[in-house]
Amino acid sequence: MTNKNFYLLFVSIFFALIGHRCYANDLPQKYWCIVYEFGAKEGDMLKFMNFACSSIVDCGAIKLGGGCYQADNLAWMASFVLNSYYRLTGTCWNELGILWPDDPSYGNCHYL
């Protein structure tokens, strides 16, 4: 097996193992669920935001004038919603997000 094939096999196994939904109670330290920008599609982010904001998440922070509003960066706003959903349900949607060990808060945008 060549090094390239071994690397691809390793990466495939790694993502297969972490590809399941992650639950907050399974982790020893605090993580934030943020959008994985290289894998998330704009349409999927918008669909999730519409679902979460209409059902369980308070999305006032991503509206015009809110601390997390960034009209030119959908992924950052979707990350705020995704993390809020994660805090409320304990589930990070693996279709959009990854668990991140560093607090993504910035400026007036404070993640839970």
Helices and strands as residue ranges (DSSP letters): H 3-18, E 22-23, G 24-26, E 32-35, H 42-55, G 60-62, H 74-89, E 91-92, E 97-100
